[in-house]
Amino acid sequence: MNGVWRARVLVWLLAFLASVCGGAPAWALIDQSWVAAEGSDSASCTALDPCLTLAKAAGMTATGGTIFVIDSGNYGPVTLTRSMSIRSELGRPAITTQIRINAGAADRFVIADVDLVGTGAAMGIAYGYGVRVDGALEVLIQDVGIRDYQTGDATAVQITSAYQVRVTVDNCTLYNNQVGVLVTDKGGTGHLKMFRSLLLANYTAGVRVVNSGNDVLMAGSNVLGSVKALDFQNGGTGKSYGNNTLTSGDIPTSQPLY
């Protein structure tokens, strides 16, 4: 009888755990997670067992951790709510996605070494932005391509935070979007720093800064092929170190190199 009783208790325990966990394994948060085009969102998001979507990986990654992208593919939209990085160490894969950052006033983010793609015609995908910053302290976008965000007023990078945020775009290529970068921070404390970057064929504007207090500081960048390279509206401003190529639009304030 003791053996039968133990078996019944084990069955009851397993049934209880399945009901609590929904029949799926419960994974602990990890510092480094991985996604791959052939991954699965029932996986553990490790390098040998990668997940499929950025949203799943973000939920599996600890605060301050990194999501690594293994290869090119459709990784779906993701919203990041705590400090985190998205990057690749395997070339610069093209990932179809839109990344929303909606975090606290002390959170920091890095997006590096990937190409963000806004359109997937065969899959019926047409995203409205590449990176949208609704809340953060600091965002670094480095060695990133952002292209083909064309729906409506689609933008490669949007800065719309309700509190002070600094977004740095370094050594990036923004190509074939409706707008390259839009700074329209609701509190008038949105700051864009752009260094060594190419903004090409972003139809309406290369950089648009809207509302007093919001600004852009540029150095070593080329903004070409837009109706307005720089577009300042409602008191938005910009500064240039004088070593940029700006072919049209509003004129920034000259800033000495040293």
Long-range contacts (C-beta under 8 A, 24 or more apart in sequence): 27-60, 29-60, 29-61, 29-62, 29-65, 30-60, 30-61, 30-62, 30-65, 31-61, 31-62, 31-64, 31-65, 31-66, 32-61, 32-65, 32-66, 32-68, 33-57, 33-60, 33-61, 33-65, 33-66, 33-67, 33-68, 34-67, 34-68, 34-69, 34-70, 35-67, 35-68, 35-69, 35-70, 35-75, 36-69, 36-70, 36-71, 36-73, 37-70, 37-71, 37-72, 37-73, 37-74, 38-73, 39-70, 53-78, 54-78, 54-86, 54-95, 54-97, 54-99, 55-79, 58-84, 69-93, 69-95, 69-114, 74-120, 74-123, 74-125, 77-127, 80-109, 82-107, 83-107, 83-108, 83-109, 84-109, 85-109, 85-110, 85-111, 85-112, 86-110, 86-111, 86-112, 86-114, 87-111, 87-112, 87-113, 87-114, 88-112, 88-113, 88-114, 89-113, 92-143, 92-145, 94-145, 96-120, 96-123, 96-125, 96-127, 97-127, 98-127, 98-128, 98-129, 98-130, 98-131, 98-132, 98-149, 99-130, 99-131, 99-132, 100-129, 100-132, 100-134, 101-131, 101-132, 101-133, 101-134, 101-135, 101-136, 101-139, 102-134, 102-135, 103-135, 103-136, 104-135, 104-136, 104-137, 105-135, 105-136, 105-137, 105-163, 105-164, 106-137, 107-135, 107-136, 107-137, 108-136, 108-137, 108-138, 108-139, 108-140, 109-136, 109-138, 109-139, 109-140, 110-139, 110-140, 110-142, 111-139, 111-140, 111-141, 111-142, 111-144, 112-140, 112-141, 112-142, 112-143, 112-144, 113-142, 113-143, 113-144, 114-144, 114-145, 115-144, 115-145, 115-146, 115-147, 116-144, 116-145, 116-146, 116-147, 116-156, 117-147, 117-148, 118-146, 118-147, 118-148, 118-149, 118-150, 118-151, 118-154, 118-177, 119-148, 119-149, 119-150, 126-150, 126-151, 126-154, 127-151, 127-154, 128-152, 128-153, 128-154, 128-155, 129-154, 129-155, 129-156, 129-157, 129-158, 130-155, 130-156, 130-157, 130-177, 131-156, 131-157, 131-158, 132-157, 132-158, 132-160, 133-157, 133-158, 133-159, 133-160, 133-161, 133-165, 133-167, 134-160, 134-161, 134-162, 135-161, 135-162, 135-163, 135-165, 136-161, 136-165, 137-164, 137-165, 137-166, 138-165, 138-166, 138-167, 138-168, 139-165, 139-166, 139-167, 139-168, 140-168, 140-170, 141-167, 141-168, 141-169, 141-170, 141-172, 142-168, 142-169, 142-170, 142-171, 142-172, 143-170, 143-171, 143-172, 144-172, 144-173, 145-172, 145-173, 145-174, 145-175, 146-172, 146-173, 146-174, 146-175, 146-177, 147-173, 147-174, 147-175, 147-176, 147-177, 148-175, 148-176, 148-177, 149-177, 149-178, 150-176, 150-177, 150-178, 151-178, 152-178, 153-178, 153-179, 153-204, 154-178, 154-179, 155-179, 155-180, 155-181, 155-182, 156-180, 156-181, 156-202, 157-181, 157-182, 158-182, 158-184, 159-183, 159-184, 159-185, 159-190, 159-192, 159-214, 160-184, 160-185, 160-186, 160-190, 161-185, 161-186, 161-187, 161-189, 161-190, 162-186, 162-187, 163-187, 163-189, 164-189, 164-190, 164-191, 165-189, 165-190, 165-191, 166-191, 166-192, 166-193, 167-191, 167-192, 167-193, 168-192, 168-193, 168-194, 168-195, 169-193, 169-194, 169-195, 169-197, 170-194, 170-195, 170-196, 170-197, 171-195, 171-196, 171-197, 172-197, 172-198, 173-197, 173-198, 173-199, 173-200, 174-198, 174-199, 174-200, 174-202, 174-206, 175-199, 175-200, 175-201, 175-202, 176-200, 176-201, 176-202, 177-202, 177-203, 178-202, 178-203, 178-204, 179-203, 179-204, 179-205, 179-208, 180-205, 180-206, 180-207, 180-223, 180-226, 181-206, 181-207, 181-208, 181-216, 182-208, 182-210, 183-207, 183-208, 183-209, 183-210, 183-214, 183-215, 183-216, 183-236, 184-208, 184-209, 184-210, 184-211, 184-214, 185-211, 185-213, 185-214, 187-213, 188-212, 188-213, 188-214, 189-213, 189-214, 190-214, 190-215, 191-215, 191-216, 191-217, 192-216, 192-217, 193-217, 194-218, 194-219, 194-221, 195-219, 195-220, 195-221, 196-220, 196-221, 197-221, 197-222, 198-222, 198-224, 199-223, 199-224, 199-226, 199-229, 200-224, 200-225, 201-225, 201-226, 202-226, 203-227, 204-228, 204-231, 205-229, 205-230, 205-231, 205-249, 206-230, 206-231, 206-246, 206-249, 207-231, 207-238, 208-232, 208-233, 208-236, 209-233, 209-236, 209-237, 209-238, 210-234, 210-236, 211-235, 211-236, 212-236, 215-239, 216-252, 217-241, 217-255, 218-244, 218-252, 219-243, 219-244, 220-244, 221-245, 223-247
